[in-house]
Amino acid sequence: MGRVFVSPRMGVRATAERWCRAGRGLRDADRPALERLAGMAMAYSSQGFFAFDDPLEAAIVAVLAGLVREEERSAAGASPGGNGIVGGG
């Protein structure tokens, strides 16, 4: 009997799909945020995540990378003299 191997890419996609399904139980206001996170995970699923053995770890790193990138873009657009931290003076 052979082993079934799920590639990190397939695992990340499955994880993101589960996150979307789980979002159906959330309030309408919260659902788009979870769908956005799932989208971030899928957007990165084929880019270099062959190094991860755990698809969940790959999905989480993808989401964190997406959030950091968004934060950096936001900070770059911040007013001069600002530190780019929301709520920080």
PDB file with one MODEL, atoms N, CA, C and O in Angstrom:
MODEL        1
ATOM      1  N   MET A   1       0.844  -1.169   0.000  1.00  0.00           N
ATOM      2  CA  MET A   1       0.000   0.000   0.000  1.00  0.00           C
ATOM      3  C   MET A   1       0.894   1.238   0.000  1.00  0.00           C
ATOM      4  O   MET A   1       1.836   1.334   0.787  1.00  0.00           O
ATOM      5  N   GLY A   2       0.591   2.180  -0.885  1.00  0.00           N
ATOM      6  CA  GLY A   2       1.388   3.394  -0.989  1.00  0.00           C
ATOM      7  C   GLY A   2       0.907   4.481  -0.043  1.00  0.00           C
ATOM      8  O   GLY A   2      -0.212   4.447   0.470  1.00  0.00           O
ATOM      9  N   ARG A   3       1.770   5.421   0.164  1.00  0.00           N
ATOM     10  CA  ARG A   3       1.413   6.567   0.997  1.00  0.00           C
ATOM     11  C   ARG A   3       0.799   7.657   0.136  1.00  0.00           C
ATOM     12  O   ARG A   3       1.118   7.795  -1.045  1.00  0.00           O
ATOM     13  N   VAL A   4      -0.066   8.410   0.736  1.00  0.00           N
ATOM     14  CA  VAL A   4      -0.639   9.561   0.061  1.00  0.00           C
ATOM     15  C   VAL A   4       0.151  10.778   0.531  1.00  0.00           C
ATOM     16  O   VAL A   4       0.231  11.062   1.727  1.00  0.00           O
ATOM     17  N   PHE A   5       0.726  11.484  -0.421  1.00  0.00           N
ATOM     18  CA  PHE A   5       1.510  12.673  -0.089  1.00  0.00           C
ATOM     19  C   PHE A   5       0.766  13.900  -0.571  1.00  0.00           C
ATOM     20  O   PHE A   5       0.460  14.030  -1.757  1.00  0.00           O
ATOM     21  N   VAL A   6       0.480  14.788   0.344  1.00  0.00           N
ATOM     22  CA  VAL A   6      -0.162  16.049  -0.005  1.00  0.00           C
ATOM     23  C   VAL A   6       0.932  17.096  -0.076  1.00  0.00           C
ATOM     24  O   VAL A   6       1.631  17.346   0.906  1.00  0.00           O
ATOM     25  N   SER A   7       1.078  17.706  -1.242  1.00  0.00           N
ATOM     26  CA  SER A   7       2.100  18.736  -1.383  1.00  0.00           C
ATOM     27  C   SER A   7       1.706  19.942  -0.535  1.00  0.00           C
ATOM     28  O   SER A   7       0.521  20.153  -0.274  1.00  0.00           O
ATOM     29  N   PRO A   8       2.678  20.728  -0.107  1.00  0.00           N
ATOM     30  CA  PRO A   8       2.346  21.935   0.649  1.00  0.00           C
ATOM     31  C   PRO A   8       1.377  22.834  -0.111  1.00  0.00           C
ATOM     32  O   PRO A   8       0.491  23.443   0.488  1.00  0.00           O
ATOM     33  N   ARG A   9       1.543  22.918  -1.428  1.00  0.00           N
ATOM     34  CA  ARG A   9       0.641  23.757  -2.220  1.00  0.00           C
ATOM     35  C   ARG A   9      -0.797  23.278  -2.102  1.00  0.00           C
ATOM     36  O   ARG A   9      -1.707  24.076  -1.876  1.00  0.00           O
ATOM     37  N   MET A  10      -1.003  21.968  -2.257  1.00  0.00           N
ATOM     38  CA  MET A  10      -2.350  21.411  -2.135  1.00  0.00           C
ATOM     39  C   MET A  10      -2.869  21.566  -0.713  1.00  0.00           C
ATOM     40  O   MET A  10      -4.052  21.832  -0.505  1.00  0.00           O
ATOM     41  N   GLY A  11      -1.984  21.401   0.264  1.00  0.00           N
ATOM     42  CA  GLY A  11      -2.383  21.544   1.661  1.00  0.00           C
ATOM     43  C   GLY A  11      -2.766  22.970   2.016  1.00  0.00           C
ATOM     44  O   GLY A  11      -3.718  23.196   2.763  1.00  0.00           O
ATOM     45  N   VAL A  12      -2.022  23.934   1.478  1.00  0.00           N
ATOM     46  CA  VAL A  12      -2.346  25.343   1.729  1.00  0.00           C
ATOM     47  C   VAL A  12      -3.703  25.663   1.115  1.00  0.00           C
ATOM     48  O   VAL A  12      -4.531  26.326   1.739  1.00  0.00           O
ATOM     49  N   ARG A  13      -3.927  25.197  -0.095  1.00  0.00           N
ATOM     50  CA  ARG A  13      -5.218  25.444  -0.756  1.00  0.00           C
ATOM     51  C   ARG A  13      -6.360  24.829   0.056  1.00  0.00           C
ATOM     52  O   ARG A  13      -7.401  25.460   0.236  1.00  0.00           O
ATOM     53  N   ALA A  14      -6.169  23.609   0.543  1.00  0.00           N
ATOM     54  CA  ALA A  14      -7.204  22.956   1.352  1.00  0.00           C
ATOM     55  C   ALA A  14      -7.439  23.721   2.650  1.00  0.00           C
ATOM     56  O   ALA A  14      -8.579  23.863   3.093  1.00  0.00           O
ATOM     57  N   THR A  15      -6.368  24.211   3.256  1.00  0.00           N
ATOM     58  CA  THR A  15      -6.497  24.997   4.487  1.00  0.00           C
ATOM     59  C   THR A  15      -7.270  26.274   4.220  1.00  0.00           C
ATOM     60  O   THR A  15      -8.175  26.624   4.978  1.00  0.00           O
ATOM     61  N   ALA A  16      -6.922  26.975   3.144  1.00  0.00           N
ATOM     62  CA  ALA A  16      -7.611  28.215   2.804  1.00  0.00           C
ATOM     63  C   ALA A  16      -9.087  27.966   2.512  1.00  0.00           C
ATOM     64  O   ALA A  16      -9.940  28.774   2.881  1.00  0.00           O
ATOM     65  N   GLU A  17      -9.387  26.866   1.858  1.00  0.00           N
ATOM     66  CA  GLU A  17     -10.786  26.529   1.588  1.00  0.00           C
ATOM     67  C   GLU A  17     -11.544  26.245   2.879  1.00  0.00           C
ATOM     68  O   GLU A  17     -12.711  26.615   3.010  1.00  0.00           O
ATOM     69  N   ARG A  18     -10.885  25.589   3.833  1.00  0.00           N
ATOM     70  CA  ARG A  18     -11.523  25.353   5.142  1.00  0.00           C
ATOM     71  C   ARG A  18     -11.778  26.669   5.847  1.00  0.00           C
ATOM     72  O   ARG A  18     -12.826  26.850   6.467  1.00  0.00           O
ATOM     73  N   TRP A  19     -10.820  27.601   5.759  1.00  0.00           N
ATOM     74  CA  TRP A  19     -11.003  28.916   6.381  1.00  0.00           C
ATOM     75  C   TRP A  19     -12.218  29.621   5.777  1.00  0.00           C
ATOM     76  O   TRP A  19     -13.000  30.239   6.499  1.00  0.00           O
ATOM     77  N   CYS A  20     -12.378  29.531   4.461  1.00  0.00           N
ATOM     78  CA  CYS A  20     -13.543  30.152   3.812  1.00  0.00           C
ATOM     79  C   CYS A  20     -14.843  29.507   4.280  1.00  0.00           C
ATOM     80  O   CYS A  20     -15.826  30.197   4.552  1.00  0.00           O
ATOM     81  N   ARG A  21     -14.838  28.181   4.372  1.00  0.00           N
ATOM     82  CA  ARG A  21     -16.049  27.493   4.859  1.00  0.00           C
ATOM     83  C   ARG A  21     -16.343  27.890   6.295  1.00  0.00           C
ATOM     84  O   ARG A  21     -17.502  28.093   6.657  1.00  0.00           O
ATOM     85  N   ALA A  22     -15.313  28.003   7.113  1.00  0.00           N
ATOM     86  CA  ALA A  22     -15.510  28.394   8.513  1.00  0.00           C
ATOM     87  C   ALA A  22     -16.071  29.805   8.594  1.00  0.00           C
ATOM     88  O   ALA A  22     -16.816  30.130   9.518  1.00  0.00           O
ATOM     89  N   GLY A  23     -15.719  30.634   7.635  1.00  0.00           N
ATOM     90  CA  GLY A  23     -16.202  32.012   7.624  1.00  0.00           C
ATOM     91  C   GLY A  23     -17.700  32.119   7.457  1.00  0.00           C
ATOM     92  O   GLY A  23     -18.294  33.135   7.818  1.00  0.00           O
ATOM     93  N   ARG A  24     -18.315  31.096   6.919  1.00  0.00           N
ATOM     94  CA  ARG A  24     -19.773  31.125   6.747  1.00  0.00           C
ATOM     95  C   ARG A  24     -20.496  31.236   8.078  1.00  0.00           C
ATOM     96  O   ARG A  24     -21.629  31.713   8.132  1.00  0.00           O
ATOM     97  N   GLY A  25     -19.850  30.800   9.150  1.00  0.00           N
ATOM     98  CA  GLY A  25     -20.466  30.868  10.471  1.00  0.00           C
ATOM     99  C   GLY A  25     -20.209  32.183  11.192  1.00  0.00           C
ATOM    100  O   GLY A  25     -20.719  32.403  12.291  1.00  0.00           O
ATOM    101  N   LEU A  26     -19.428  33.048  10.580  1.00  0.00           N
ATOM    102  CA  LEU A  26     -19.109  34.327  11.211  1.00  0.00           C
ATOM    103  C   LEU A  26     -20.163  35.383  10.894  1.00  0.00           C
ATOM    104  O   LEU A  26     -20.990  35.216   9.997  1.00  0.00           O
ATOM    105  N   ARG A  27     -20.109  36.459  11.645  1.00  0.00           N
ATOM    106  CA  ARG A  27     -20.978  37.594  11.353  1.00  0.00           C
ATOM    107  C   ARG A  27     -20.622  38.159   9.982  1.00  0.00           C
ATOM    108  O   ARG A  27     -19.486  38.030   9.527  1.00  0.00           O
ATOM    109  N   ASP A  28     -21.582  38.774   9.338  1.00  0.00           N
ATOM    110  CA  ASP A  28     -21.358  39.333   8.005  1.00  0.00           C
ATOM    111  C   ASP A  28     -20.193  40.305   7.980  1.00  0.00           C
ATOM    112  O   ASP A  28     -19.465  40.371   6.989  1.00  0.00           O
ATOM    113  N   ALA A  29     -20.006  41.055   9.047  1.00  0.00           N
ATOM    114  CA  ALA A  29     -18.930  42.046   9.099  1.00  0.00           C
ATOM    115  C   ALA A  29     -17.553  41.394   9.192  1.00  0.00           C
ATOM    116  O   ALA A  29     -16.563  41.983   8.757  1.00  0.00           O
ATOM    117  N   ASP A  30     -17.477  40.193   9.750  1.00  0.00           N
ATOM    118  CA  ASP A  30     -16.194  39.513   9.944  1.00  0.00           C
ATOM    119  C   ASP A  30     -15.812  38.599   8.780  1.00  0.00           C
ATOM    120  O   ASP A  30     -14.634  38.295   8.592  1.00  0.00           O
ATOM    121  N   ARG A  31     -16.784  38.168   8.013  1.00  0.00           N
ATOM    122  CA  ARG A  31     -16.541  37.204   6.940  1.00  0.00           C
ATOM    123  C   ARG A  31     -15.524  37.698   5.906  1.00  0.00           C
ATOM    124  O   ARG A  31     -14.651  36.923   5.517  1.00  0.00           O
ATOM    125  N   PRO A  32     -15.598  38.952   5.444  1.00  0.00           N
ATOM    126  CA  PRO A  32     -14.623  39.404   4.442  1.00  0.00           C
ATOM    127  C   PRO A  32     -13.173  39.342   4.928  1.00  0.00           C
ATOM    128  O   PRO A  32     -12.270  39.089   4.131  1.00  0.00           O
ATOM    129  N   ALA A  33     -12.943  39.564   6.200  1.00  0.00           N
ATOM    130  CA  ALA A  33     -11.580  39.516   6.736  1.00  0.00           C
ATOM    131  C   ALA A  33     -11.024  38.098   6.638  1.00  0.00           C
ATOM    132  O   ALA A  33      -9.871  37.915   6.247  1.00  0.00           O
ATOM    133  N   LEU A  34     -11.818  37.105   6.984  1.00  0.00           N
ATOM    134  CA  LEU A  34     -11.362  35.720   6.904  1.00  0.00           C
ATOM    135  C   LEU A  34     -11.157  35.301   5.451  1.00  0.00           C
ATOM    136  O   LEU A  34     -10.212  34.580   5.134  1.00  0.00           O
ATOM    137  N   GLU A  35     -12.040  35.753   4.576  1.00  0.00           N
ATOM    138  CA  GLU A  35     -11.879  35.443   3.158  1.00  0.00           C
ATOM    139  C   GLU A  35     -10.612  36.091   2.606  1.00  0.00           C
ATOM    140  O   GLU A  35      -9.943  35.512   1.751  1.00  0.00           O
ATOM    141  N   ARG A  36     -10.283  37.273   3.082  1.00  0.00           N
ATOM    142  CA  ARG A  36      -9.061  37.954   2.647  1.00  0.00           C
ATOM    143  C   ARG A  36      -7.826  37.180   3.101  1.00  0.00           C
ATOM    144  O   ARG A  36      -6.871  37.028   2.339  1.00  0.00           O
ATOM    145  N   LEU A  37      -7.844  36.694   4.333  1.00  0.00           N
ATOM    146  CA  LEU A  37      -6.723  35.890   4.832  1.00  0.00           C
ATOM    147  C   LEU A  37      -6.569  34.606   4.023  1.00  0.00           C
ATOM    148  O   LEU A  37      -5.454  34.207   3.686  1.00  0.00           O
ATOM    149  N   ALA A  38      -7.681  33.970   3.717  1.00  0.00           N
ATOM    150  CA  ALA A  38      -7.634  32.753   2.906  1.00  0.00           C
ATOM    151  C   ALA A  38      -7.079  33.077   1.519  1.00  0.00           C
ATOM    152  O   ALA A  38      -6.316  32.294   0.954  1.00  0.00           O
ATOM    153  N   GLY A  39      -7.459  34.215   0.980  1.00  0.00           N
ATOM    154  CA  GLY A  39      -6.937  34.631  -0.321  1.00  0.00           C
ATOM    155  C   GLY A  39      -5.441  34.861  -0.287  1.00  0.00           C
ATOM    156  O   GLY A  39      -4.736  34.517  -1.236  1.00  0.00           O
ATOM    157  N   MET A  40      -4.945  35.443   0.806  1.00  0.00           N
ATOM    158  CA  MET A  40      -3.502  35.642   0.957  1.00  0.00           C
ATOM    159  C   MET A  40      -2.784  34.295   0.982  1.00  0.00           C
ATOM    160  O   MET A  40      -1.739  34.131   0.351  1.00  0.00           O
ATOM    161  N   ALA A  41      -3.337  33.348   1.700  1.00  0.00           N
ATOM    162  CA  ALA A  41      -2.713  32.025   1.783  1.00  0.00           C
ATOM    163  C   ALA A  41      -2.652  31.388   0.399  1.00  0.00           C
ATOM    164  O   ALA A  41      -1.625  30.818   0.029  1.00  0.00           O
ATOM    165  N   MET A  42      -3.727  31.475  -0.363  1.00  0.00           N
ATOM    166  CA  MET A  42      -3.747  30.865  -1.690  1.00  0.00           C
ATOM    167  C   MET A  42      -2.834  31.612  -2.668  1.00  0.00           C
ATOM    168  O   MET A  42      -2.243  31.002  -3.558  1.00  0.00           O
ATOM    169  N   ALA A  43      -2.725  32.906  -2.502  1.00  0.00           N
ATOM    170  CA  ALA A  43      -1.886  33.685  -3.417  1.00  0.00           C
ATOM    171  C   ALA A  43      -0.428  33.268  -3.325  1.00  0.00           C
ATOM    172  O   ALA A  43       0.300  33.337  -4.315  1.00  0.00           O
ATOM    173  N   TYR A  44      -0.001  32.845  -2.164  1.00  0.00           N
ATOM    174  CA  TYR A  44       1.390  32.459  -1.957  1.00  0.00           C
ATOM    175  C   TYR A  44       1.610  30.951  -2.027  1.00  0.00           C
ATOM    176  O   TYR A  44       2.741  30.487  -1.882  1.00  0.00           O
ATOM    177  N   SER A  45       0.552  30.185  -2.248  1.00  0.00           N
ATOM    178  CA  SER A  45       0.662  28.734  -2.117  1.00  0.00           C
ATOM    179  C   SER A  45       1.644  28.098  -3.089  1.00  0.00           C
ATOM    180  O   SER A  45       2.186  27.032  -2.798  1.00  0.00           O
ATOM    181  N   SER A  46       1.885  28.714  -4.221  1.00  0.00           N
ATOM    182  CA  SER A  46       2.793  28.095  -5.182  1.00  0.00           C
ATOM    183  C   SER A  46       4.173  28.753  -5.197  1.00  0.00           C
ATOM    184  O   SER A  46       5.016  28.396  -6.020  1.00  0.00           O
ATOM    185  N   GLN A  47       4.406  29.690  -4.313  1.00  0.00           N
ATOM    186  CA  GLN A  47       5.661  30.433  -4.335  1.00  0.00           C
ATOM    187  C   GLN A  47       6.581  30.013  -3.196  1.00  0.00           C
ATOM    188  O   GLN A  47       6.505  30.561  -2.096  1.00  0.00           O
ATOM    189  N   GLY A  48       7.419  29.077  -3.448  1.00  0.00           N
ATOM    190  CA  GLY A  48       8.482  28.755  -2.514  1.00  0.00           C
ATOM    191  C   GLY A  48       8.088  28.027  -1.251  1.00  0.00           C
ATOM    192  O   GLY A  48       8.901  27.925  -0.332  1.00  0.00           O
ATOM    193  N   PHE A  49       6.881  27.519  -1.168  1.00  0.00           N
ATOM    194  CA  PHE A  49       6.502  26.841   0.061  1.00  0.00           C
ATOM    195  C   PHE A  49       6.815  25.358   0.023  1.00  0.00           C
ATOM    196  O   PHE A  49       6.346  24.593   0.865  1.00  0.00           O
ATOM    197  N   PHE A  50       7.613  24.955  -0.964  1.00  0.00           N
ATOM    198  CA  PHE A  50       8.081  23.584  -1.003  1.00  0.00           C
ATOM    199  C   PHE A  50       9.019  23.303   0.160  1.00  0.00           C
ATOM    200  O   PHE A  50       9.271  22.145   0.490  1.00  0.00           O
ATOM    201  N   ALA A  51       9.540  24.360   0.786  1.00  0.00           N
ATOM    202  CA  ALA A  51      10.470  24.200   1.902  1.00  0.00           C
ATOM    203  C   ALA A  51       9.743  23.818   3.197  1.00  0.00           C
ATOM    204  O   ALA A  51      10.378  23.378   4.155  1.00  0.00           O
ATOM    205  N   PHE A  52       8.429  23.982   3.229  1.00  0.00           N
ATOM    206  CA  PHE A  52       7.665  23.653   4.430  1.00  0.00           C
ATOM    207  C   PHE A  52       7.131  22.243   4.338  1.00  0.00           C
ATOM    208  O   PHE A  52       6.648  21.815   3.290  1.00  0.00           O
ATOM    209  N   ASP A  53       7.221  21.524   5.441  1.00  0.00           N
ATOM    210  CA  ASP A  53       6.635  20.184   5.509  1.00  0.00           C
ATOM    211  C   ASP A  53       5.166  20.255   5.903  1.00  0.00           C
ATOM    212  O   ASP A  53       4.375  19.386   5.533  1.00  0.00           O
ATOM    213  N   ASP A  54       4.806  21.285   6.649  1.00  0.00           N
ATOM    214  CA  ASP A  54       3.462  21.417   7.194  1.00  0.00           C
ATOM    215  C   ASP A  54       2.680  22.468   6.399  1.00  0.00           C
ATOM    216  O   ASP A  54       3.053  23.641   6.400  1.00  0.00           O
ATOM    217  N   PRO A  55       1.611  22.066   5.729  1.00  0.00           N
ATOM    218  CA  PRO A  55       0.829  23.020   4.951  1.00  0.00           C
ATOM    219  C   PRO A  55       0.244  24.150   5.797  1.00  0.00           C
ATOM    220  O   PRO A  55       0.120  25.276   5.317  1.00  0.00           O
ATOM    221  N   LEU A  56      -0.116  23.865   7.048  1.00  0.00           N
ATOM    222  CA  LEU A  56      -0.651  24.915   7.907  1.00  0.00           C
ATOM    223  C   LEU A  56       0.417  25.965   8.188  1.00  0.00           C
ATOM    224  O   LEU A  56       0.131  27.163   8.178  1.00  0.00           O
ATOM    225  N   GLU A  57       1.638  25.523   8.436  1.00  0.00           N
ATOM    226  CA  GLU A  57       2.734  26.465   8.647  1.00  0.00           C
ATOM    227  C   GLU A  57       2.947  27.325   7.402  1.00  0.00           C
ATOM    228  O   GLU A  57       3.170  28.531   7.511  1.00  0.00           O
ATOM    229  N   ALA A  58       2.879  26.716   6.231  1.00  0.00           N
ATOM    230  CA  ALA A  58       3.029  27.461   4.987  1.00  0.00           C
ATOM    231  C   ALA A  58       1.916  28.491   4.831  1.00  0.00           C
ATOM    232  O   ALA A  58       2.171  29.618   4.407  1.00  0.00           O
ATOM    233  N   ALA A  59       0.684  28.113   5.171  1.00  0.00           N
ATOM    234  CA  ALA A  59      -0.448  29.041   5.068  1.00  0.00           C
ATOM    235  C   ALA A  59      -0.280  30.205   6.026  1.00  0.00           C
ATOM    236  O   ALA A  59      -0.525  31.354   5.657  1.00  0.00           O
ATOM    237  N   ILE A  60       0.133  29.924   7.241  1.00  0.00           N
ATOM    238  CA  ILE A  60       0.307  30.992   8.230  1.00  0.00           C
ATOM    239  C   ILE A  60       1.425  31.944   7.823  1.00  0.00           C
ATOM    240  O   ILE A  60       1.281  33.159   7.954  1.00  0.00           O
ATOM    241  N   VAL A  61       2.535  31.406   7.332  1.00  0.00           N
ATOM    242  CA  VAL A  61       3.636  32.257   6.882  1.00  0.00           C
ATOM    243  C   VAL A  61       3.181  33.105   5.692  1.00  0.00           C
ATOM    244  O   VAL A  61       3.548  34.277   5.598  1.00  0.00           O
ATOM    245  N   ALA A  62       2.389  32.531   4.785  1.00  0.00           N
ATOM    246  CA  ALA A  62       1.883  33.284   3.640  1.00  0.00           C
ATOM    247  C   ALA A  62       1.021  34.451   4.095  1.00  0.00           C
ATOM    248  O   ALA A  62       1.159  35.562   3.584  1.00  0.00           O
ATOM    249  N   VAL A  63       0.134  34.208   5.052  1.00  0.00           N
ATOM    250  CA  VAL A  63      -0.734  35.263   5.562  1.00  0.00           C
ATOM    251  C   VAL A  63       0.088  36.335   6.272  1.00  0.00           C
ATOM    252  O   VAL A  63      -0.148  37.528   6.080  1.00  0.00           O
ATOM    253  N   LEU A  64       1.038  35.919   7.080  1.00  0.00           N
ATOM    254  CA  LEU A  64       1.877  36.901   7.776  1.00  0.00           C
ATOM    255  C   LEU A  64       2.670  37.746   6.782  1.00  0.00           C
ATOM    256  O   LEU A  64       2.799  38.957   6.959  1.00  0.00           O
ATOM    257  N   ALA A  65       3.201  37.109   5.735  1.00  0.00           N
ATOM    258  CA  ALA A  65       3.943  37.863   4.719  1.00  0.00           C
ATOM    259  C   ALA A  65       3.029  38.870   4.030  1.00  0.00           C
ATOM    260  O   ALA A  65       3.436  40.003   3.778  1.00  0.00           O
ATOM    261  N   GLY A  66       1.806  38.469   3.725  1.00  0.00           N
ATOM    262  CA  GLY A  66       0.854  39.385   3.106  1.00  0.00           C
ATOM    263  C   GLY A  66       0.502  40.554   4.008  1.00  0.00           C
ATOM    264  O   GLY A  66       0.401  41.691   3.547  1.00  0.00           O
ATOM    265  N   LEU A  67       0.316  40.280   5.288  1.00  0.00           N
ATOM    266  CA  LEU A  67      -0.012  41.345   6.232  1.00  0.00           C
ATOM    267  C   LEU A  67       1.148  42.318   6.411  1.00  0.00           C
ATOM    268  O   LEU A  67       0.942  43.530   6.484  1.00  0.00           O
ATOM    269  N   VAL A  68       2.364  41.789   6.483  1.00  0.00           N
ATOM    270  CA  VAL A  68       3.537  42.660   6.616  1.00  0.00           C
ATOM    271  C   VAL A  68       3.684  43.522   5.368  1.00  0.00           C
ATOM    272  O   VAL A  68       3.973  44.715   5.459  1.00  0.00           O
ATOM    273  N   ARG A  69       3.486  42.918   4.215  1.00  0.00           N
ATOM    274  CA  ARG A  69       3.591  43.690   2.974  1.00  0.00           C
ATOM    275  C   ARG A  69       2.558  44.807   2.946  1.00  0.00           C
ATOM    276  O   ARG A  69       2.881  45.928   2.553  1.00  0.00           O
ATOM    277  N   GLU A  70       1.326  44.529   3.354  1.00  0.00           N
ATOM    278  CA  GLU A  70       0.294  45.566   3.405  1.00  0.00           C
ATOM    279  C   GLU A  70       0.659  46.664   4.399  1.00  0.00           C
ATOM    280  O   GLU A  70       0.444  47.847   4.136  1.00  0.00           O
ATOM    281  N   GLU A  71       1.212  46.265   5.537  1.00  0.00           N
ATOM    282  CA  GLU A  71       1.615  47.245   6.546  1.00  0.00           C
ATOM    283  C   GLU A  71       2.718  48.146   6.007  1.00  0.00           C
ATOM    284  O   GLU A  71       2.698  49.358   6.227  1.00  0.00           O
ATOM    285  N   GLU A  72       3.679  47.557   5.303  1.00  0.00           N
ATOM    286  CA  GLU A  72       4.768  48.357   4.730  1.00  0.00           C
ATOM    287  C   GLU A  72       4.248  49.331   3.687  1.00  0.00           C
ATOM    288  O   GLU A  72       4.695  50.476   3.628  1.00  0.00           O
ATOM    289  N   ARG A  73       3.311  48.889   2.869  1.00  0.00           N
ATOM    290  CA  ARG A  73       2.702  49.787   1.879  1.00  0.00           C
ATOM    291  C   ARG A  73       1.979  50.925   2.567  1.00  0.00           C
ATOM    292  O   ARG A  73       2.063  52.076   2.140  1.00  0.00           O
ATOM    293  N   SER A  74       1.268  50.599   3.633  1.00  0.00           N
ATOM    294  CA  SER A  74       0.537  51.614   4.381  1.00  0.00           C
ATOM    295  C   SER A  74       1.497  52.609   5.015  1.00  0.00           C
ATOM    296  O   SER A  74       1.248  53.814   4.997  1.00  0.00           O
ATOM    297  N   ALA A  75       2.592  52.110   5.574  1.00  0.00           N
ATOM    298  CA  ALA A  75       3.573  52.987   6.209  1.00  0.00           C
ATOM    299  C   ALA A  75       4.250  53.880   5.182  1.00  0.00           C
ATOM    300  O   ALA A  75       4.567  55.031   5.481  1.00  0.00           O
ATOM    301  N   ALA A  76       4.476  53.375   3.988  1.00  0.00           N
ATOM    302  CA  ALA A  76       5.106  54.172   2.935  1.00  0.00           C
ATOM    303  C   ALA A  76       4.198  55.326   2.522  1.00  0.00           C
ATOM    304  O   ALA A  76       4.676  56.370   2.077  1.00  0.00           O
ATOM    305  N   GLY A  77       2.915  55.140   2.666  1.00  0.00           N
ATOM    306  CA  GLY A  77       1.961  56.190   2.312  1.00  0.00           C
ATOM    307  C   GLY A  77       1.613  57.090   3.483  1.00  0.00           C
ATOM    308  O   GLY A  77       0.778  57.986   3.356  1.00  0.00           O
ATOM    309  N   ALA A  78       2.256  56.854   4.634  1.00  0.00           N
ATOM    310  CA  ALA A  78       1.975  57.662   5.825  1.00  0.00           C
ATOM    311  C   ALA A  78       2.505  59.071   5.648  1.00  0.00           C
ATOM    312  O   ALA A  78       3.419  59.304   4.857  1.00  0.00           O
ATOM    313  N   SER A  79       1.934  60.001   6.378  1.00  0.00           N
ATOM    314  CA  SER A  79       2.373  61.388   6.292  1.00  0.00           C
ATOM    315  C   SER A  79       3.795  61.554   6.792  1.00  0.00           C
ATOM    316  O   SER A  79       4.235  60.801   7.662  1.00  0.00           O
ATOM    317  N   PRO A  80       4.525  62.532   6.257  1.00  0.00           N
ATOM    318  CA  PRO A  80       5.904  62.760   6.714  1.00  0.00           C
ATOM    319  C   PRO A  80       5.937  62.978   8.225  1.00  0.00           C
ATOM    320  O   PRO A  80       5.077  63.655   8.788  1.00  0.00           O
ATOM    321  N   GLY A  81       6.922  62.405   8.854  1.00  0.00           N
ATOM    322  CA  GLY A  81       7.060  62.553  10.302  1.00  0.00           C
ATOM    323  C   GLY A  81       6.335  61.483  11.087  1.00  0.00           C
ATOM    324  O   GLY A  81       6.549  61.340  12.291  1.00  0.00           O
ATOM    325  N   GLY A  82       5.471  60.721  10.412  1.00  0.00           N
ATOM    326  CA  GLY A  82       4.767  59.641  11.081  1.00  0.00           C
ATOM    327  C   GLY A  82       5.652  58.421  11.178  1.00  0.00           C
ATOM    328  O   GLY A  82       6.570  58.240  10.378  1.00  0.00           O
ATOM    329  N   ASN A  83       5.374  57.588  12.158  1.00  0.00           N
ATOM    330  CA  ASN A  83       6.195  56.392  12.319  1.00  0.00           C
ATOM    331  C   ASN A  83       5.592  55.178  11.637  1.00  0.00           C
ATOM    332  O   ASN A  83       6.179  54.097  11.673  1.00  0.00           O
ATOM    333  N   GLY A  84       4.412  55.338  11.006  1.00  0.00           N
ATOM    334  CA  GLY A  84       3.795  54.237  10.299  1.00  0.00           C
ATOM    335  C   GLY A  84       3.054  53.261  11.174  1.00  0.00           C
ATOM    336  O   GLY A  84       2.497  52.284  10.674  1.00  0.00           O
ATOM    337  N   ILE A  85       3.032  53.504  12.475  1.00  0.00           N
ATOM    338  CA  ILE A  85       2.345  52.610  13.404  1.00  0.00           C
ATOM    339  C   ILE A  85       0.986  53.218  13.699  1.00  0.00           C
ATOM    340  O   ILE A  85       0.892  54.358  14.154  1.00  0.00           O
ATOM    341  N   VAL A  86      -0.062  52.457  13.438  1.00  0.00           N
ATOM    342  CA  VAL A  86      -1.394  52.928  13.706  1.00  0.00           C
ATOM    343  C   VAL A  86      -1.587  53.106  15.187  1.00  0.00           C
ATOM    344  O   VAL A  86      -1.334  52.186  15.963  1.00  0.00           O
ATOM    345  N   GLY A  87      -2.031  54.275  15.590  1.00  0.00           N
ATOM    346  CA  GLY A  87      -2.269  54.536  17.000  1.00  0.00           C
ATOM    347  C   GLY A  87      -1.022  54.940  17.761  1.00  0.00           C
ATOM    348  O   GLY A  87      -1.107  55.321  18.928  1.00  0.00           O
ATOM    349  N   GLY A  88       0.126  54.865  17.124  1.00  0.00           N
ATOM    350  CA  GLY A  88       1.378  55.250  17.795  1.00  0.00           C
ATOM    351  C   GLY A  88       1.753  56.664  17.419  1.00  0.00           C
ATOM    352  O   GLY A  88       1.570  57.058  16.268  1.00  0.00           O
ATOM    353  N   GLY A  89       2.267  57.433  18.344  1.00  0.00           N
ATOM    354  CA  GLY A  89       2.548  58.826  18.077  1.00  0.00           C
ATOM    355  C   GLY A  89       3.869  59.121  17.620  1.00  0.00           C
ATOM    356  O   GLY A  89       4.191  60.282  17.369  1.00  0.00           O
TER     357      GLY A  89
ENDMDL
END
